[in-house]
């Protein structure tokens, strides 16, 4: 069956490529994937895979039954894009200014539609049920939780969920499978450093939040390099700094934002308190 599936996948390759490019051309942000949802439902209808009502405007659940009792397997793909401006020059580049499929979710959606098409053609050759879960808002907006709350893992209850993610560091045509945790948790953080504004020529009369923020960015790296066991995987990144509106006025405050990524809950649960102590120490 494996060889047959691969051959059939090659036969529908152009169809899947066309779907991926259509989705890429019309990207939508999290919980706004209305046109993508419409496209997915239309394609599933053509394939003959029944769509189940979820009560959500964005997101799709479809269900394919085999030839008897067996496992209930969920196949999941994410659909949302990112708030980025595309400048690739491709003929299927984003038509929505400021929104781009830069994380590959267009491909994930097309792949899951391809899986639905293949499995629907051989539903008399497997037992159990396959649920096709097209998730909105993967990019930190709680789309998975909304789908779970909508009951996509119930009636019948899913026993296994399979997902994938495009990986630019892996050679085209290869599939990577890893033991244990591979992708990390992704927690956002934001810090506001309050000072006392003043003229740039009289810094001694101000309390400079810019200088404190510079020290804080460096000090935060101690969490990963000096406070966590080196064998653990953790990344702390400050990705945004905002402060001030002109070149000769020390601002009242500076805001920092970034992400923390870990593999283990035992590490993750300690990070907020560690960062809070560093921030309070630097800025006191």
C-alpha positions in Angstrom: 0.0 0.0 0.0 2.9 2.4 0.8 4.2 2.2 -2.8 0.6 2.7 -4.2 0.1 5.7 -1.9 3.4 7.3 -3.1 2.5 6.8 -6.7 -1.0 8.3 -6.2 0.5 11.2 -4.3 2.7 12.0 -7.3 -0.4 11.9 -9.5 -2.1 14.6 -7.4 1.0 16.7 -6.9 0.0 19.5 -9.3 -3.5 19.7 -7.7 -1.9 20.1 -4.3 0.6 22.6 -5.6 -2.2 24.7 -7.1 -4.1 24.6 -3.7 -1.0 25.6 -1.8 -0.4 28.6 -4.1 -4.0 29.7 -4.0 -3.8 29.7 -0.2 -0.4 31.4 -0.3 -1.8 34.1 -2.6 -4.6 34.9 -0.1 -3.1 34.6 3.4 -5.2 35.4 6.5 -4.3 36.0 10.1 -5.3 33.9 13.1 -9.1 33.6 13.7 -9.6 35.4 10.4 -9.1 32.4 8.1 -12.6 32.8 6.6 -11.7 32.4 2.9 -9.2 29.6 3.7 -12.0 27.8 5.6 -14.3 28.3 2.7 -11.7 26.9 0.3 -11.0 23.8 2.5 -14.7 23.0 2.9 -15.3 23.3 -0.9 -12.4 21.0 -1.7 -13.5 18.4 1.0 -17.0 18.5 -0.6 -15.5 17.7 -4.0 -13.4 14.9 -2.5 -16.5 13.5 -0.8 -15.2 13.8 2.8 -18.1 15.0 5.1 -17.5 18.2 7.0 -18.7 18.4 10.5 -20.1 21.5 12.2 -17.9 23.1 14.8 -19.6 26.4 15.5 -16.5 28.2 14.6 -16.2 30.7 11.7 -12.6 29.8 11.1 -11.4 26.2 11.2 -12.7 22.9 9.7 -13.4 19.4 10.9 -14.0 16.6 8.5 -14.5 12.9 9.2 -13.8 9.8 7.1 -15.0 6.4 8.2 -13.3 3.1 7.3 -14.8 -0.3 7.0 -15.3 -1.2 10.7 -14.3 -0.5 14.2 -10.7 0.7 14.8 -8.6 3.5 16.0 -9.7 7.2 15.7 -6.8 9.1 14.3 -6.7 12.9 14.0 -4.6 14.5 11.2 -4.1 18.1 11.9 -2.8 21.1 9.9 -2.7 24.8 10.8 -4.0 27.5 8.4 -3.0 31.0 9.6 -0.4 33.4 8.2 1.9 36.0 9.7 1.7 39.8 9.9 4.6 40.2 7.4 5.0 41.9 4.0 6.0 39.5 1.2 8.7 40.7 -1.2 9.5 37.4 -2.9 8.3 38.6 -6.4 6.6 35.2 -7.0 3.7 35.1 -9.3 1.6 33.6 -6.4 2.9 36.1 -3.8 0.5 37.5 -1.2 -2.2 39.8 -2.4 -3.0 40.9 1.2 -0.7 43.7 2.1 1.1 43.1 5.4 0.1 39.4 5.6 2.2 36.5 4.4 2.4 32.7 4.6 6.0 32.8 5.9 5.7 29.7 8.2 4.4 27.2 5.7 0.9 26.8 6.9 -0.3 27.1 3.3 1.6 24.0 2.5 0.4 22.2 5.6 -3.2 22.9 4.6 -2.6 21.6 1.1 -0.9 18.5 2.4 -3.8 17.7 4.7 -6.2 18.1 1.8 -4.0 15.7 -0.2 -4.2 13.2 2.6 -7.9 13.5 2.7 -8.1 12.9 -1.0 -5.8 9.8 -0.9 -7.5 8.2 2.1 -11.0 8.9 0.7 -10.1 6.8 -2.3 -9.2 3.8 -0.2 -11.6 4.1 2.7 -12.6 0.5 2.1 -9.1 -0.6 2.9 -8.7 0.6 6.5 -10.6 0.3 9.7 -11.5 3.0 12.1 -12.0 6.7 11.7 -9.8 9.6 10.4 -10.6 13.1 11.5 -9.1 15.9 9.4 -8.5 18.9 11.7 -7.8 22.3 10.0 -6.8 24.5 12.9 -7.0 28.3 12.9 -4.7 30.6 14.8 -1.7 28.5 15.5 0.6 31.5 15.8 0.0 32.1 19.5 -3.7 33.0 19.4 -5.2 29.9 21.0 -6.6 28.3 17.9 -5.9 24.7 19.2 -7.7 25.4 22.5 -10.8 26.7 20.6 -10.9 23.7 18.4 -10.6 21.4 21.4 -13.4 23.3 23.2 -15.5 23.0 20.1 -15.3 19.2 20.5 -13.2 18.2 17.5 -11.5 15.5 19.6 -14.8 14.0 20.8 -17.6 11.9 19.3 -15.7 9.7 18.5 -12.8 10.3 20.9 -9.5 10.7 19.1 -6.8 8.2 20.2 -3.9 9.6 18.2 -3.1 13.0 16.6 -0.6 13.3 13.8 0.8 16.6 12.6 3.8 17.8 10.6 5.7 21.0 9.9 7.7 22.1 6.9 11.4 22.2 7.7 13.7 24.3 5.5 16.8 22.7 6.9 15.8 19.2 5.6 16.4 18.2 2.1 13.4 18.3 -0.2 11.8 14.9 -0.5 12.8 13.7 3.0 10.7 13.3 6.1 12.2 13.8 9.6 11.0 11.9 12.6 12.5 12.5 16.0 12.3 10.7 19.4 11.0 12.7 22.3 10.4 16.5 22.3 11.6 18.3 19.2 9.6 21.5 18.9 9.5 23.7 22.0 7.0 25.5 24.0 6.6 29.2 22.9 5.9 31.7 25.7 5.7 35.4 25.0 6.9 38.0 27.5 6.7 41.8 27.8 8.5 44.1 30.1 8.0 47.8 30.7 10.9 49.8 32.2 9.7 53.0 33.7 12.1 55.9 34.4 11.9 59.7 34.4 12.2 61.5 31.2 14.4 64.4 30.5 16.6 66.3 28.1 19.4 64.3 26.4 21.8 67.0 27.4 21.0 66.6 31.1 20.9 62.8 31.6 21.9 63.3 35.3 18.5 64.9 35.9 16.6 62.0 34.4 16.3 58.3 35.2 17.1 56.7 31.9 15.0 53.7 31.0 16.9 53.2 27.7 20.2 52.5 29.5 18.5 50.3 32.0 16.8 48.4 29.2 20.2 47.8 27.5 21.6 46.3 30.7 18.4 44.3 31.1 18.6 42.7 27.6 22.1 41.5 28.4 21.2 40.3 31.9 18.2 38.3 30.7 20.6 36.0 28.9 21.9 34.8 32.2 18.7 32.7 32.5 19.9 30.4 29.8 23.6 30.7 30.2 24.0 30.7 34.0 20.8 29.6 35.7 19.6 26.5 33.8 21.4 23.2 33.6 23.4 23.3 30.3 21.9 19.9 29.2 18.5 21.5 29.1 17.2 23.2 26.0 16.1 26.8 26.4 16.2 30.0 24.3 15.4 33.4 25.6 15.1 36.1 22.9 14.3 39.8 23.2 12.9 40.6 19.8 11.4 44.0 20.2 12.4 47.2 22.0 10.4 50.4 21.8 11.2 53.7 23.5 11.4 57.4 22.7 10.1 59.5 19.9 13.0 61.8 19.1 16.8 62.0 19.3 17.3 64.5 22.1 14.7 63.5 24.8 15.2 60.6 27.2 11.8 58.8 27.3 9.7 58.1 30.3 9.6 54.4 29.6 10.8 51.6 27.3 9.0 48.4 26.4 10.7 45.0 25.7 9.1 41.9 24.2 10.2 38.5 23.2 9.8 34.8 23.6 11.0 31.9 25.8 11.2 28.4 24.4 11.8 25.2 26.4 11.4 21.5 26.1 10.6 20.6 29.7 7.8 21.9 31.9 10.1 21.7 34.9 12.3 24.4 33.2 9.4 26.4 31.8 7.7 26.7 35.1 10.7 28.6 36.6 11.4 31.1 33.9 8.9 33.8 34.7 10.1 34.2 38.3 13.8 34.1 37.2 13.2 36.9 34.6 11.2 38.9 37.1 14.0 38.8 39.7 16.5 39.9 37.1 14.4 42.7 35.8 13.6 44.0 39.3 17.3 43.8 40.2 18.6 45.6 37.1 15.9 48.3 37.2 15.8 49.0 41.0 
